[in-house]
């Protein structure tokens, strides 16, 4: 069964999609991704296991429909989400990674203004915001303009990583987002990510415990597994974030 025998990326009406749908579909178009990676046979009856890879994300998105937003509270993304410089959601500000924390600053009818905190490397444009100093756990990837904006990015102290010699800078970033695909409890996200890792990564061998590696080692190890599992782009990033956040960098379980 091949969806793209009828559905074509070149024929899609991007302007009629929501900002979130645009971001997700344009990513899929760039990789010529199969529709089945994300869509679970809404229009057609599919074999039972065809939609399994995207099922975790769809369940989390469904849960997020009941999320109510309050100023000053923290929320967590369930998938890659677009961010914007303006309340009208027209000026690209970057992309929030799955399982990343934001603090709501303002709540409007169709958008929320959020603040995300983290560290970025001083080398380059500083577009990638990581969760903490010295840890390659991405929270967001800013647009070039947003990353260089003194209005959107508040800069704090700088430190050098003794292991790599690279300089890091603590920052907070203020941007706007659609009121979609965010949960108030990170444990709901981990509850889906854990069995996804256990199920998909035990096909070839007994999977290592999350605390077997540290946060910076997991990306290389996990990327080596991806050729053998059936995970869509959002699910890959979400499971990797779960592994990093439960790695030896955070857990006392060790090896």
N, C-alpha and C positions, 0 to 999 in steps of 0.2 A: 504494500500500500504506500503510495507516494503522494503526499498532500500537494506538492508543488507541480503536479501534472495539471492542477486547476488553479492553485494559488501561486502568485508570482510576486517576488519582492519589488520588481520594477513597476508593478501596477498598483502598489499600495498608496492610499491617500493619507500621507503622513500628517497633513494639516488637520485632518478630522480626528486624529488620535489624541489621547491625553498625553501630557508631558511624560508620564511614567511609561506609557505604551510606546511612545516614540523612542525613548532611550533603550528599552528592551528590544524592540523590533529592529532598530538600526544596528545594534550589536549583533543580532542574529543574522541580519543581511550581510554584514561585513564578513562573517564566517560561513555564509551560505548554509546556515544551520537548519536542521530538520525541524519542521513544525512540531513534531511529536516530542521533542525535547522539553517543550514547555506546555503544550496544549494536550489535554487528556481526552481527546475524542468528544468534544462538546457537540460537534455536528454529526459525527459518525461513530458507529460502534466499532471499538478497537479490541484486539486480543487483550486478555487480562493483564499482561505484563508490559505492554507497549508504553504506557504512560508512567511507569514506576519511577523513572529518574526525576521527573519534574514534580512528582506527587508531594514530596516534602515541602517544597516552596509553595505550591498551591494551597496546601493545608494551612500553612502559616499566614499566607495572604488572606485566606478566609477568616482566620481568627482575628486578623488585624482590622476587619471591617467593624468590629465593635469597640475599637479603641477610641476613647475620648481624650482630648488634649487639654492640658492645663498649664498655664505659664509657670515656669520654675521647676517643672517635673522633667524627668529623664525618660527617654524612649529609645528603642533598639530596632534597627532596620532588619527586615527579613530577607531582603534581596538588594541588588544594586539599585540605587535610587538617584534620580537626577536632582541636582541642586542649582539654584539660580541666584543671581545678584539682586533681583527685584521681586516685589510682591506679586507682580503680574505674571511671573514665571516665564519671562521672555528672553532674559540675558543669561546665557550659560555660565554657571559658576563651578561646575564640576560634577563629581559623582560620589555618592556615599557608598561604602562597601557594606556587604551583609554583616549582621551582628555587630554593628557599630553604634556607639552611644551618642545621642545628641540631647542637649538641654533646650527646651522650648522657651523662647524669649517672648514671642508674641503669637497670639492665635487670631487669625482672620477667617473670613467666610470660606475661602477656597485654598488658603495656604497658611503655613506656619513659618515663623522666623526661628531659626535654631542656631545654637552655638555648639561647636565641637572643639574639644581641646586635645592637644597631642604634641608631638615633637616631629620636626622635619630636619633633614640633613641640610647643612648650609651650602653644600656644593650644588650647583645647578640652580634651577628656578624654584626649587622648594615646593613643587606641586603635590608630592605625596606626603600626606599627614599620617604618621604612625602613632600607635596608641601610647607608647612610652619611650623614654630615652633608651637608645641602643637596641630596641626590639623592632624587628621588621614585621610588625603586625599592622597592616594598612587599615586606616579608618576611612580615608577619603583620598581621591585624586582631584585636585583643583584644576580649573582651567588656568591657562598661562596668565591671563589678565587678572583673575581672582587671586592667584598666588602672589602676584606682585603688587596687589592693592594694599595701601596703608590704611584704607578705610575698612576693608573687610577682614584684614588679618592684623591681629594685635600681637606684637612680638615681645618676648620676655628674655630670660637668661639663655646664654649659650654654654655648651659643655663639649669637651672632646672625649670621644669613646677611646679608652685605652687599648681595646682589642683591635680596632681598625684604624685608629688615627683620624677618623672622620669627625667633623664638627656637627653638632646638633643644636637646634634652637627650639625652645618651648613656645608654642603659639596657641591662640584661640582664633577661630574663624566663625564669622557670622554670615549666614546665608538663608535663603528661603527654599521651602520644599512644598510639594503637594501633601495633603493630609492623607497619605496612603502608606500601606505596608510597613507600619511601625507598631511595635508592641511595648507595653510598659514593663514587662517582666522578661529578662533575658533567659530565665530558666525554661520558659516555654520554647524558646529557640533551641536551647541545648537538648531538650527532651526529644526533638525531632532529629537533630544532627547526630546524636550518639548512635541510635540504631541504624542510621544511614551509613555511618562509617563501619559499624560492626557487620552489617549485611553485605555491603558492596566490597569491602576490603578483606573479606575472608574467602573470596572465591578461589584465589590462587594459593593462599597460605594463611597461617594464623597471624592476624594483624598484631603489630606491636601496641602495647598500652600507650595511651596519650602521653603519660609521664615518662616514657622511655627516652624521649628526645626533648631538647629544649626548644623554645619558641623559634629561634633562628635556624634550627636544623630541620624542622618539620617541612617547610616549603619544598626543599630539595627532595626529601624522602617521599612526600605526597605526590609531587609531580611525576616521580618515577612509577607511581601506581596508576596514573590516570589513563594510560593507554589500555588498561585491562578492566576498566569499570565503565558503567553507563551513567554518568552524571552530567547534567546541564551546567552551564556557566555559573549560574547563581548557586547551585548546589555544591559545586566544587569549592567555591570561595567560602561558603558557609561551613562546610565540613572542615576545611583547612583552618578556619578561624576557631572552630571548636577544639581542634587538636592543639593549636597554639595556646589557647587560653587554659587548656588543661594539661599543658606540658610541664616538664620539670622546672621551668622558669617560674611556675605558679604553684605547683603541687609539691607536697612533701613525700609523695609516694616513691619518687625516683624510679630506678630500674626494677 
